[in-house]
Amino acid sequence: MPPLRVTAAPSGLAWDSITKIAMNADAASLQPGSFDQDYAQAAAVQPAPESSGGGFMSKMNQAMAMGQHLQALVQNGFAEKHYVAGSKERTDQVADRTATIVDCAARTITTLDLRKKTYRVVSMDASPGPSTSGGSAPQPRATDTGTKVAIVIANKALGARDVGGQPTNGFSSETSFTETQPSGQSQSYNGDLVGYYSSYVNPAPSCSRPGIAAPSVSSLPNGAQTFSMVASGYARFRQALSLAGMDSRFSLKQSGPSLPRGRLAMYEAATIGGGPRGAGTVVIERGDLRPVSANDPIFSVPSDFTRDQ
């Protein structure tokens, strides 16, 4: 396999992505498709209807429209735009017309409603409180549970391939990881992973010390709980994999060619939980990589937005 030269954007990196859940599919059987086509389909999903009040029939119609919106998201995927530079990160949920800006230096989380042109700012150090609007409130403080994680991976090389407009190297992996809580209680997971990794360093500003925290199910668009249940195992595995070697609580053993950890994956499919039946496979596609700087206006609140208290 020809090695890829490690590339880092001078200041920051931006890209588009689609996240899907493929039910009754095994990651080992999936391969990248056309990113441009998949992204256009996911980005075309109409935003969720806004609450219009009214009587019983109005609420019933709104509930039906919300259900159709969630079904479209599950079928077509969640389209996102990502921007990372310096201590700042912005993620846009395209279908919901919302965005979140995280500033690790200022230790703030800013949420934007791109339809209403309003925004809200919370401190990362504040205790999370209930949402007063009935929606998903940002979770500014993640709790490190002190969990220890042991990961074992058996890798096979899939060779070089252009994915999402970038040259990549591919790997197929059989994985297992065991989480052990301070109380001694442990839980094990296994699964399959297929990834195609670019030469770019995966940009990720660090806002807190290394540690594994329970994922929030309320951070997904419109409280998509089913999606979160499938994705949480994958998120925990990726978090633990990135921390292996940085913290003594996270151990990693690999056989075969080593995964290019720390590289931005242009495509990744992961079945976590054991086998294709009864488990979902998380599929993430990325494309349209481009440079972005920390002083880009994309990390600021537009001047015509109003603060929502």
Secondary structure, 3 states (H helix, E strand, C coil): CCCCCCECCCCEEEEEEEEEEEECCCHHHCCCCCHHHHHHHHHCCCCCCCCCCCCHHHHHHHHHHHHHHHHHHHHHCEEEEEEEECCEEEEEECCCCEEEEEECCCCEEEEEECCCCEEEEEECCCCCCCCCCCCCCCCCCCCECCCEEEEEEEEEEEEEEEECCEEEEEEEEEEEEEEECCCCCEEEEEEEEEEEEEEEECCCCCCCCCCCECCCHHHCHHHCHHHHHHHHHHHHHHHHHHHECCECCEEEEEECCCCCCCEEEEEEEEEECCCCCCCEEEEEEEEEEEECCCCCHHHCCCCCCEECC
